[in-house]
Amino acid sequence: MPLIGLGTWAQFDVDSSGAQREELTRVLRCMDENGASLIDSSPMYGKAETTVGDLCANLQPDNYFYATKVWTSGKEEGVRQMKDSMRKMKRKAMDLMQVHNLIDYKTHLKTLREWKEKGMVRYIGITHYLPSAHAELERIIKNESIDFVQLNYSIRVKDAEKSLLNCAMDKGVAVLVNEPLEKGSLFSLVKGKPLPDWALAYDIHNWVQFFLKYILAHPAVNCVISGTSDPQHMLLNISAGQGSLPDEQGRKKMIQFLASL
């Protein structure tokens, strides 16, 4: 799986016409032309699923890896919502269906295992965006049969390093990372600040690469999801998955340097 994916919260929650969709089409085309494929969405994200389905249908739809979520309680309501998501994203089978923020996860995982056997989904997973949920994510990874876990992780919010990431790696569960740039707040720390000279040794030429390469260098991480509606930002994000990645000594230097600013 390519190291960089695309999140669709907020940016893809747009009306069916207008310049916003043209810009989003350019983002998706940029992904395809530069080797990225994973698109992550959810019913929680308003019109995002529909936007993804409509725009990808006019590109090369089978070149993308489609991930979305079930965000409700109860078996029947979960089935209805997941089928609705597949219709909106124009998929006969979903690449990855995740239980959003662990809502009624036992019920939905049972349904998803049945769907996986029938070929309706390729992979199943669970998600959360808060460190307070990490213990529960880890417990589920240890006790349930899942393929993916999506969790929050950044160079400042490193709670996942305590045990969750290693647990996922030990169990063979793929890791998707959300909130890698802390909704952009990381950039306020480094505004106007130069990169350290040693960053070039890791093919780091800008702060986006600095922050994302820190995450990507962890051996448990499979893909980092960052939302954008700007094609140039998408290209910058993708560039973080290219070239060298820092070793453990380099990652420690990155943490120390950021703390010194």
RASUL-V289563 format. One line per field, one symbol per residue. ss: DSSP state (H for helix, E for strand, C for the rest). phi: phi as a letter, one per 30 degrees, with the letter a starting at -180 (. if undefined). psi: psi as a letter, one per 30 degrees, with the letter a starting at -180 (. if undefined). A space follows every 10 residues. Layout:
# RASUL-V289563
ss = ???
phi = ???
psi = ???
This chain:
# RASUL-V289563
ss = CCCEEEECCC CCCCCCCCHH HHHHHHHHHH HHHCCCCEEE CCHHHCCHHH HHHHHHHCCC HHHCEEEEEE CCCCHHHHHH HHHHHHHHCC CCCEEEEEEH HHCCHHHHHH HHHHHHHHCC EEEEEEECCC HHHHHHHHHH HHHCCCCEEE EECCCCCCHH HCCHHHHHHH HCCEEEEECC CHHHCHHHHH CCCCCCHHHH HHCCCCHHHH HHHHHHCCCC EEEEEEECCC HHHHHHHHHC CCCCCCCHHH HHHHHHHHHH C
phi = .edcbbcbdi dcdbddbjde ddddddddde eddbicbdcc baedcidedd dedddddccc eddcccbbbc bacjdddddd dddddddddh cdbcdbccdd hidhdddddd ddddddddid bdbbabbabb edcdddeddd edcbcbcbbc bdaadccced ddaddddddd cicdcccchd chhidddddc eicdddeddd dchccadede dddedddddd dcaccbdacc edddddeddd dcidcddddd dddddddddd d
psi = kkfkaklgke egillfllfe eeeeeeeeee eefgglekkk alffhbgeee eeeeeefgbi effljkkalk illkeeeeee eeeeeeeegh kfkkekkljj ggjheeeeee eeeeeeefgf kellalllgk fffeeeeeee effljlekkk lkklfeigef fefeeeeeee fgkkkkklhf ghgffefffg kgkllkefef fghjflfeee eeeeeffkff kekkkkklgj eeeeeeeeff glalkkaeee eeeeeeeeff .
